[in-house]
Amino acid sequence: TMPPGKMPVVKTDLHKLEEQSPVIVWFGHSSYLLKVAGKHFLVDPVFSGNAAPLSFMVKAFPGSNEYKAEDMPPIDYLVLTHDHYDHLDFKTIRKLRNKVRQVYCSLGVSSHLKHWGVDSNIIHEMDWWESRQPGNDMTLTAAPARHFSGRGLKRGQTLWSSFILKTKDHSIYLGGDSGYDTHFKEIGNKYGPFDLAILESGQYNNMWPLIHMMPEETVQAAVDLGAKTLLPVHWGKFRLGMHPWNEPVKRVINKAQELRVEVAVPRIGEPLLIGKEFRYEYWWE
């Protein structure tokens, strides 16, 4: 089912995000802006209004596509987890490319970017367990995920990853897409605990349990990672699975109460201060 009426979106001036603690703004599905240590990280931006090669396929829910490339502040680091259409969008990248200082992506993803006119000198491809220092006192590490890649008919030409962002004071897990597996425990053991884990929780189906998590597995993954707070993403904008649009968040919250995991569910565009208590209304009801 589709959401009734328009999605409730908060319009925030992204050029004026707070400085004192990391702040994250979710744009629906798996796109979000993170401001940490004075730097802007933009992850998997899809602002064209669709998540497929042809514009009439997989359209955004009414009202959910309010944020555009033009609304973004200058981007210090663009992070791309993998090359699926709902994470890597040609029109968005073309519009953003002059705003971006550096790009960090999974192995092979630069082939698309160079083809679209992104300067190859600013692209850093990363293999699993590889670390880079994007800024002072800041480490970005690519980590495994259980997923696949491909655009059009070609599959598996490029890698898919999650990323671990560590600053002097904070540790954040950028989940990308993944099925549930032992890698969450491994990442938790090596790099945990995390102040925040951003994990996919929607577009699941019993027919593809290995590449996307059921919502209950999302909560378990947060436990495995040692995450203080879970931000469930990969829902709220596009319909790629057959479940009701707000079922992921309801199932996540039920399981999180059982496992005592703190969940943050901001509206699209509503700033979430990491490490601060977050109150949410059940806006998806």
N, C-alpha and C positions, 0 to 999 in steps of 0.2 A: 504493500500500500504506500501511497505517497502522503506527505504531510498535508493536513487540511490547511488551506490558505497559505500565507507567506511565512517563511522562516523568520523568527524573531532575531534580528541582527543588531548588534550594537556598533554604531559608527565611532571609531576611535581615531584621533589624529596620531598616526604612527610615527610622525616626526617628533612627537613630544612624550615618548614613553618614559616612565620613571627610571631613575638611575640607581636608587639605593639598594635594590635587590633585583635579581634576575626576573624578567617579566616575559611572559609568553602570550602571544595572541594567535588564536586558532581561527582559520578561515574556512572551516568545514573540510570534510574528508581528511586528507593527510598533509594539508598545507598549513604552515604556521611560521610566525616570525618570533624570534627569540632575541631579546636584548640582554646581554650578559657582559659584565666588565666593560661597559661602554661600547660594545661591538654588536652589530646587527647580523644575525644568522637567519637566512631564509631557507626553509626546508620544503622540497617537493612542491613548488608553487604551480597551481593550475587555476588560472584566472579567466580562461577563455569561455567558460560556461558549458564545456562538454569534455568528456573523458574518453574519447574514441577518435579514430582517424577521420570519421565523417561527422560533420557538425550536427546532423539530425539524430545521431546515436548518443545514448547515455547523456542526456541533458541534465544540467544542475536543477535541483528542486527550486520552485518559485521563490524568489527573494534571497536565495542562499549565495548568489554570486555577486554580492555588493562590492567586494574589494577587488581592485584592479591593479595592474602593474604600476599605473600612475600614482596610486596611493602609497606605494612603498617608499620608505626613506632610502638613502644610499645604502646599499647592501655590502657589508664587508666580506661576508662569506656566504656563498650559495652552496647548499648541501643537497646532493641528489642521490637518493638511496638506490634507485633502479630505473629502468627505462620504460615501464608500462605507461600507457597513455594517461592514467589517472594520477601519475606522479611526475611525469616529464611531458611538458606541453610546449609544442613548437611555438605557438603564437605568444605564449607568456614569455618564453626564453628570448624570443626576438625583441620583445618590448623591454625586457629587463637588462639586456646585455650591456648597455652603456652605463648602467647603475651599479654593476657588480665589480668588486675589486678582485676577488679570488673565487674559484670554484673548487669544491672538493666532491669527488664522485667515485662510484664503484668502477672497477676495471672495465674498460671498453666503452663506457658511457660517453667519453669525450668524442668518439667517432660521430655521434649525432650532433654534439655541440659545435664541433669544428665545421661540419656541414652546414650548420645554421648561422655561421658567422661569428661564433664566439672565439676570441683571441686565444690561440692554443697556449700562449705563454702564461695565462692566468689559471689554467686547468691543472688540477692535481688529482691523478687517478690513484686509488688506494686499494690494496689487496687486504683480505681479512688479517687482523692482528697487526696491521701496519699503523704506525702513529706519526702524526705531523704536529708541528707547532704553529698554528695559524697566527697566534699573537703572543705577547709576553705572558708568562705564567698560565698558558693555555695549551691543552693537548686535545687533539681530535684523533680518535682511534677507530678504524673500521673493524667491525666484528661480524661474525657469521649471522645468517638468517636462513630460514628454511623456506625458500620461495623459488621463483624462476624469473626469466626475463624474456623480452622479445617484443617487437613491434611488427605489425603486418603478419606475414606468415613465417618469418624467421624467429626461431626461439633459441635461447641459451647462447647468444653471441656475446653477451655482456654479463657482468656479475651483479648481484644484488647484495645489499649489506644493511646492517644497522650501524649506528655510530655512537661512540661514547665521548661526551664532551666534559672535560675536567678543567676547572679553573682553580685558583688558589682556594676559594671558599666553597665551591659547589661542584656537584657531579650529576650530570643529566644524561639519561639514556634516550637516544633518538631511534625508535624501533623500526622504522620502515615497515615492510610487510613480512610476515613470517608465520608459518605453521608452528604449533607447539612442539618443542623437543628439548633435549638435554642442554642445548647451547645456552639457554637462559641461566641455568644453574652455573654453568662454566663461566659465563660472563660475570655473574654475581660474585662468584668466588674470586675471580681475578681482579675485578674492577669495582665491585660494590662496596658499601651500600650506595644507593642513589637518592638524591633529594627528590627527583622526579623521574618517572619512567613514562614515556609517551609511546603507547602501544596500540596497535590496530585491534579493533573489536567488532568490525562489521563486514558485510559482504561475504559471509561464511555460508557454507552449504555442506551437508553430510557427504556430498559427492566429491568435494575437494578438501578433505580434512588436513592434508599434509601441507597446503600452501597458505591457508588462512586459519586463524584460531577461532574456536567457538568463544563466546564472551566469558564463559567460566574459565577457559584456559588462559585468557588474557589476564585475569586476576591472579591465577596461579603463577603465571610468568612474572608478574610484579613481585610476588612473594619470593620466587626463585632469585630474582635480581637483587632483592633486598631494598626495594623501593619504598621510600617514606610515603610518597603520593603517586597515584596513577592518574594519568590523563588519557582517557580512551579516545582514539581518533579512528579515521577510516569509516566514518558514518556521517550522517547529517547533511550530505550535499548531493551525492550520486547514488543511484540504485544499480548495483552490480550483482546483488544477491536477491533471492526471492523472499526474504523475510520482511515483515513490516519495518518501516524506516526507523522507528524508535525502539524496536525490540533489543538491539545491542546494548543500549545504555541501561535499559531496565534490568536485563540479565546480569550485566556487569555489577550494578549496584546491589542486587540481591546476593550475589556471590561474595562481593566485597564486604558486606555486613557479616556474612558467615565467617570469612577469613580475617576479619578486622583490618582491612586495607582501606586507607583514606583515598577517596576518589574525588577528583575535581572535574566538574562538568560545566565549564563556562559556555555562554552563548557564543555564537560566531562573532568575533570582533571584540569580545569582552576581555580586557587584560587580566591575566592570572599572575599574581605575584608569587614566585616560587619561595617556599619556606615560610610563607604567611598563611594563616588559617583562611580557607576559602569557603564562603557560604554560597550555596546555590539554591535557586528555586527549581522546582521540577518543571522547567519551561517546555519540555518535550511532551508533556501530557496532553 
